[in-house]
Structure formats: C-alpha cells, structure tokens
C-alpha cells in the first residue's frame, strides 16, 4: 500500500476523536473500513500508531510524531489545491500586456486594466509599450500574453488569435495656426495638397492611406512616417504636416495642436486584441474574457 492523503485524513480524524465510531461518522465511512485503513497504514509504517481499548484509542509515541507531520502535510496539500484553483480562476498569476500608444489614448486599455485589477487584485499586470510589428513575435516567443494594437502594421500570424475590440472615427490633427484650422471641419479633398504625417510600423503604412487614395482619387503627399501617436502630434504641433488620428486622441492636450472633424463620413481606426489560443494561464484567460467582453 502507498500512503495517500486520505490515509492521513483518516489517521488525523481518529486521533482527534479518540474513537473509531465517532471518527467513522465524521468521515462518512463505515467503521470496518476505517479500521482496515488504519491497520494498513500501521502495517506500511511498521508499527502501531494507536493503543486500542474497548472504549477509546490513544496515540502511541510514533502516532504523536505522525500526527504533527500529517497535519503539516494535509495543510500544505490544502494550500496547494487552493493556490492552483485560484490560478485557474485567474485570481493570481501574471499577465504581460503589450500595447501601442494609441490603445492608451483611446481608453480601452486603461479601462480593461482597471476592471481586471478590481476583479483580480492579487494578479500581477506587467505593461510593455511596443510597436504593432513587434507584438506578434513577442506573443509567439512567449514574452507577451496579450497585445493591444491597431491592425495596420501587425503581422497576424495564423497561430495567433485576434478580436476586434473597437473602432473610432478619424479626425484631423494640425497646428493651431494652420489656415485649415480656421474652419469647423476639413474636407478630405483639402488633404490632397497637404503634407501628411502617417503612422508606420516597419514597412507597413497606416491603412488610412489606401482609404485616402480611394476617397480623393489622388496620391497622398506623405511627409513623415512615425511609429507613435506622440510623434505624430509633435510633428503636427510643429506645423510639419497634418495627421488623421482616432477621435479619442482629442483628449490629449498638446500645445499648438488642434483637431477638426472631416466634412465627409469619417474614416475609422480599429483596435484589436491579440493572444495565443488556449493559453493555460488562468489569469491570462480571465483578462482576455474581460477585454473581449
């Protein structure tokens, strides 16, 4: 016989009750079964654990030693079970989140972080600002668990899962003293002759360039390609070009930058949540369920 946790539970219960009948009742088993299990345990350990009388049982010296160790073992087993169950529920563990800056400006990322922390205060969140082109390889390498990225510039490997978690209209960001800032809105056709600042990641340009070509029938004049929202706004503030940015970006107050909607139906920017399928980390699964919801 191999000593199992149930044998230790039987032994501890009998030691605490000092009576086979009461111990069997507490364990919800019949008394002969308990007697047999205790005899098997004594046989395996090589000696008696109890002194039996007609009315009660008392621990031997060896039984006293086992009682201390058995309680310690059962407590550790209960702790291990609770820790694993907590991890599977996503209550503990680490979630490594990669994000493009626009995810912060839009507010979706910060909303998700706040909600997850409230629901799982013992889980650890690690944040890494990362270009879209880098998030895919980091996810596949196991360096990230979740990625927040616009779909442009992201190398969507078929091994990764993605979920669209939002889209927002684009507005024009430009210097406050630019002539086009005098109006309440800007026509897309007005952008045809203006130097543009576009998002770029690696070799991938912002997908709005394709949309602009279709809307205006002309080739946009790209003056600057940058990989971050703050860089876009800095160049716009300096008067070095105009940029199409997600509408929530207007909440960012940058000196000498103003925002104008387009007169036509606005183009849209999206945000996608990227992850590995069937992640075994309970905290990651809980975070993904919250973010997708």
C-alpha positions in Angstrom: 0.0 0.0 0.0 1.2 3.5 -0.8 0.3 6.1 1.9 -2.1 8.6 0.4 -3.6 11.8 1.7 -6.9 10.1 2.6 -5.0 7.7 4.9 -3.5 10.7 6.7 -7.0 12.3 6.9 -8.4 9.1 8.4 -5.5 8.9 10.9 -5.8 12.6 12.0 -9.6 12.3 12.4 -9.3 9.2 14.5 -6.5 10.8 16.6 -8.8 13.9 17.2 -11.9 11.8 18.0 -10.2 9.1 20.0 -13.0 6.7 19.0 -13.5 4.6 15.8 -17.2 5.1 15.7 -17.2 8.8 16.0 -14.3 9.1 13.6 -16.0 6.9 11.0 -19.2 9.0 11.4 -17.3 12.2 10.9 -15.5 10.8 7.8 -18.8 9.5 6.4 -17.5 5.9 6.1 -18.3 2.7 7.9 -16.3 1.7 11.0 -14.8 -1.5 9.5 -13.4 0.5 6.5 -11.8 2.9 8.9 -10.3 0.1 11.0 -8.9 -1.6 7.9 -7.3 1.6 6.6 -5.6 2.3 9.9 -4.3 -1.2 10.1 -2.9 -0.9 6.6 -1.3 2.4 7.5 0.3 0.8 10.6 1.5 -2.1 8.5 3.1 0.1 6.0 4.9 2.2 8.6 6.0 -0.8 10.5 4.4 -0.4 13.9 1.3 0.6 15.9 0.1 4.2 15.9 -2.7 3.7 18.4 -3.2 1.9 21.7 -6.7 0.4 21.5 -9.1 -0.2 24.4 -12.7 -1.3 24.4 -13.9 2.3 24.6 -11.3 4.5 23.0 -7.9 4.8 21.2 -4.9 6.7 22.2 -1.8 7.7 20.2 1.5 5.8 20.7 4.7 7.8 20.7 5.1 7.1 16.9 1.5 8.2 16.5 2.2 11.5 18.1 5.1 12.1 15.7 2.9 11.2 12.7 0.1 13.5 13.9 2.4 16.5 13.7 3.7 15.6 10.2 0.2 14.5 8.9 -1.3 17.8 9.9 1.5 19.7 8.3 1.2 17.6 5.1 -2.6 18.0 4.9 -2.3 21.7 5.4 0.3 22.0 2.6 -1.9 19.9 0.3 -4.9 22.2 1.0 -2.8 25.2 0.4 -1.5 23.8 -2.9 -5.1 22.9 -4.0 -6.3 26.4 -3.1 -3.4 28.0 -5.0 -4.0 26.0 -8.1 -7.7 26.6 -8.1 -7.1 30.4 -7.6 -4.7 30.4 -10.5 -7.2 28.5 -12.7 -9.8 31.1 -11.8 -7.4 33.9 -12.8 -7.2 35.3 -9.3 -3.4 35.0 -9.2 -0.7 34.9 -11.8 1.0 37.4 -14.1 -0.4 38.9 -17.3 2.1 40.6 -19.6 0.4 43.2 -21.8 1.9 44.8 -24.9 0.3 47.9 -26.3 0.6 50.5 -28.9 0.3 54.0 -27.5 -3.0 54.7 -29.3 -4.6 52.0 -27.1 -3.9 54.2 -24.0 -5.3 57.3 -25.7 -8.4 55.6 -26.8 -9.0 54.5 -23.2 -9.8 50.8 -23.9 -6.6 49.5 -22.4 -6.8 51.6 -19.2 -10.5 50.6 -18.7 -9.5 46.9 -19.0 -6.6 47.2 -16.6 -8.8 48.9 -14.0 -11.6 46.4 -14.3 -9.2 43.4 -14.2 -7.4 44.8 -11.1 -10.8 45.3 -9.3 -11.9 41.7 -10.1 -8.4 40.1 -9.5 -6.5 42.3 -7.1 -3.8 39.5 -6.5 -2.9 39.1 -10.1 0.1 41.0 -11.4 0.0 43.1 -14.5 3.1 43.9 -16.5 2.9 46.5 -19.3 5.2 47.0 -22.3 4.8 49.7 -24.8 5.6 48.0 -28.1 5.1 48.7 -31.8 2.5 46.6 -33.6 5.1 44.9 -35.7 6.9 43.7 -32.6 3.9 42.4 -30.6 3.3 39.4 -32.8 6.8 37.9 -32.5 6.8 38.7 -28.7 3.5 36.7 -28.3 4.8 33.8 -30.3 8.0 33.8 -28.3 6.1 33.7 -25.0 7.4 37.1 -24.0 3.9 38.7 -24.0 0.4 37.3 -23.2 -1.8 39.9 -24.7 -1.4 42.6 -27.3 -3.4 45.8 -28.0 -2.7 47.1 -31.5 -4.3 48.8 -34.5 -4.5 46.2 -37.2 -2.2 48.1 -39.5 1.5 47.1 -39.3 0.6 43.9 -37.3 1.9 40.7 -38.8 -1.0 38.5 -38.0 0.5 35.0 -37.7 -2.1 32.3 -38.2 -1.1 30.8 -34.8 -2.4 33.9 -33.1 -6.0 34.8 -32.2 -7.3 38.3 -32.7 -10.5 40.0 -31.7 -11.6 43.5 -32.8 -12.4 45.4 -29.7 -13.3 48.8 -31.0 -13.2 51.3 -33.8 -13.3 55.1 -33.7 -13.7 57.9 -36.3 -10.6 59.7 -37.5 -10.2 63.4 -37.1 -7.5 65.8 -38.5 -4.8 66.9 -36.1 -3.0 70.1 -37.2 -1.2 73.1 -35.9 -3.5 75.6 -34.4 -2.2 78.4 -36.7 -2.7 76.4 -39.9 -5.1 78.0 -42.3 -7.3 74.9 -42.4 -7.8 75.3 -38.6 -9.9 78.4 -39.1 -12.9 76.2 -40.2 -15.0 74.0 -38.1 -14.3 71.0 -40.3 -11.9 69.9 -43.1 -12.7 68.2 -46.4 -10.7 65.2 -47.3 -10.0 66.8 -50.6 -8.2 69.6 -48.7 -5.7 67.0 -47.6 -4.6 66.2 -51.1 -2.2 69.1 -51.3 -1.1 69.0 -47.7 2.0 67.2 -46.3 0.8 64.3 -44.2 2.2 62.6 -41.1 1.2 58.9 -41.1 1.6 56.0 -38.7 4.1 53.5 -39.9 5.4 50.2 -38.4 8.3 48.5 -40.1 7.4 48.6 -43.8 3.7 48.9 -43.2 2.0 52.3 -43.6 -1.3 53.3 -41.9 -4.2 51.8 -43.8 -5.8 55.2 -44.0 -3.5 56.0 -46.9 -5.4 53.4 -49.0 -8.7 54.9 -47.9 -7.5 58.4 -48.7 -6.5 57.3 -52.2 -10.0 55.9 -52.8 -11.7 58.9 -51.3 -9.7 61.6 -53.1 -8.6 59.9 -56.2 -5.1 61.2 -55.8 -1.9 60.1 -54.2 -1.4 61.5 -50.7 1.7 63.5 -50.1 3.5 61.7 -47.2 6.0 64.0 -45.5 6.7 61.9 -42.4 6.3 58.3 -41.3 6.4 57.7 -37.5 5.6 54.9 -35.2 4.0 56.6 -32.2 1.0 58.8 -31.6 3.1 61.3 -29.6 5.5 61.6 -32.5 2.6 62.3 -34.9 1.2 65.0 -32.6 4.7 66.6 -32.0 5.2 66.9 -35.8 1.7 68.3 -36.3 2.3 70.9 -33.5 5.5 72.0 -35.2 3.5 72.7 -38.4 5.3 69.9 -40.4 2.1 68.3 -41.6 -1.4 67.1 -40.9 -2.4 63.8 -39.5 -5.5 61.6 -39.2 -5.8 60.4 -35.7 -8.5 58.5 -33.7 -11.2 60.8 -32.3 -10.3 59.9 -28.6 -6.9 61.4 -29.2 -8.5 64.9 -29.0 -8.5 64.4 -25.2 -4.7 64.8 -25.3 -3.8 68.5 -24.9 -0.6 69.2 -26.9 0.5 72.9 -27.2 -0.3 74.3 -30.7 -2.3 71.2 -31.8 -6.0 71.4 -32.6 -8.4 68.9 -34.0 -11.1 69.1 -36.7 -13.6 66.5 -37.9 -13.9 65.7 -41.6 -16.9 67.0 -43.6 -17.4 63.6 -45.2 -18.3 60.4 -43.5 -15.3 59.8 -41.3 -12.8 57.0 -41.9 -12.3 54.7 -38.9 -9.3 53.3 -36.9 -9.6 50.0 -35.3 -8.1 48.3 -32.2 -7.5 44.6 -32.0 -6.7 42.3 -29.1 -4.2 39.6 -30.0 -3.3 36.5 -28.0 -2.2 32.9 -28.2 -5.1 30.4 -28.4 -5.9 28.1 -25.5 -3.5 29.8 -23.0 -3.1 27.7 -19.9 -2.5 30.7 -17.6 -5.8 31.3 -15.7 -5.0 35.0 -15.2 -4.5 35.5 -18.9 -7.7 33.7 -19.7 -9.6 35.8 -17.2 -8.0 39.0 -18.7 -8.9 38.0 -22.3 -12.5 37.2 -21.3 -12.9 40.6 -19.7 -11.2 42.5 -22.5 -13.3 40.7 -25.2 -16.5 41.3 -23.3 
